[in-house]
Amino acid sequence: MTGTRLHAFTDDALGTHDAVALAELVATGAVSAEELAEAAVARARRVDPVLRAVAYDVFDAPRYCADKGAALYGIPTFIKDHSDLVGMPTSQGSRAVPRHTATRDDAYARQALSSGVTVLGKSRLPEFGLNASTEFAEDEPARNPWHTDYSVGGSTGGGAALVAAGVVPIAHATDGGGSIRIPAAAAGLVGLKPTRGRHVVGTIGRTMPLNIVSENVVTRTVRDTAHYLAAIENHWRNPKLPPIGLVLGPARRRLRVALLTDTPIGTVDEPTRAAVERAAALLEDAGHVVEPIAPPVGAGFVDDFLQYWTFLTDMIVTTGKSAFGKAFDPRRIDPFTRGLRNRHRARLIRTPGALRRLFATSAVYARAFDRHEVILSPVVAHTTPKLGYLSPTQPFDTALDRLVRYAGFTPVNNATGTPSVSLPMGSTAEGLPIGVMLSAAHGDERTLLELAYTLEAARPFPSITAAE
């Protein structure tokens, strides 16, 4: 197919509103939750045959929140197909996983639903969330609404495509190595990875020796992310972390911002570097101090994180029958997943040392915040690639090298449990978004949101409808 820009925005109940505006309309009776769901379903049916972002739908029987007083009551959404929801199957993006209908909600899903959202179904992810592009060996990929020949990132590719295309204003996302922030960068969205332990830990995180997974949402505006985070704090808040609260705009205080433009193993392409430097200039114009720094971690961190990534892959496949049911069939995993597992088995002896060093990385990375409150960096090392570049059918060594170099900035926040956010701050010659990333110290999402508001006001985020 020939790539085009594809979106679902139209003059219906959803319009071009963000989630906060829609929640206000529902609260005043100007529109109903049912009308919003109907509009989102119509939009999904119009664009998803091309975008392929929906894994499973309940369009004929949306799941509404019982609490009509919830902050985001009536806002339609999709839950990532990592998480169990009653009455829906969970595939993990894999043909190897049997399609059993869940009998209870995942713990984090319950917290997400407490915000008041209406669930329309589940969004697609690459197999087990292991890739940075939502592509498959034997199925159509999820496509980027900004240009359908390009990747929408991963692993929250389906959710990012649905939000960017205007099907819904907000979608559930998870991040174990960049899986919120990379799709947000590819699709022109806000994608905040929270501090480890900020929210209820879902099934995925509870099984890991070092929990690298955080859950949140992708949105089109900073305030939607801020309001969602405030809403779910009412369900459960970690008493060991400072509350985020409802962040409504920029802070007046002057911040010291560290500027990081290279990964421990390489450089970034020119469009990405230019977007980060523009963001740095905007922050300086707003009165903040921006100073360049070297990467806080070295190339050894990259090797250790990759070793842990392959260990987790091996564990997923090895325990598949107990985790997913006796019908789990490891013969049906994608070639890339198989390659990750085989790589771990060939280097099994390295895992204990890698894990020990990853635990120690938190103290090393924390020193970067002795002088600076925030680190500004790219999200990825180059602009989002065309579909096929990160395909699981690529020769394994090629696919792995491309993935490691592409996703060179995001994993350190997963290993250290620190928060970071992707913001759309540039565009490629093809009109695709370019994201930049702000990272903060443990528990300091509030500063990230305040600074995100500053950048959003200084350079309003691109609209997918702007060229029409």
Secondary structure, 3 states (H helix, E strand, C coil): CCCCCCCCCCCCCCCCCCHHHHHHHHHHCCCCHHHHHHHHHHHHHHHHHHHCCEEEECCCCCECCCCCCCCCCCCEEEEECCCCCCCCECCCCCCCCCCCECCCCCHHHHHHHCCCCEEEEEECCCHHHCCCCCCCCCCCCCEECCEEEEECCCCCHHHHHHHHCCCCCEEEEEECCCCCHHHHHHHCCEEEECCCCCCCCCHHHHCCCCCCCEEEEEECCHHHHHHHHHHHHCCCCCCCCCCCCCCCCCCCCCCEEEECCCECCECCCHHHHHHHHHHHHHHHHCCCEEEECCCCCCHHHHHHHHHHHHHHHHHHHHCHHHHHCCCCCHHHCCHHHHHHHHHHHHCHHHHHHHHHHHHHHHHHHHHHHCCCCEEEEECCCCCCCECCCCCCCCCHHHHHHHHHHHCCCCHHHHHHCCCEEEEEEEECCCCCEEEEEEEECCCCHHHHHHHHHHHHHHCCCCCCCCCC
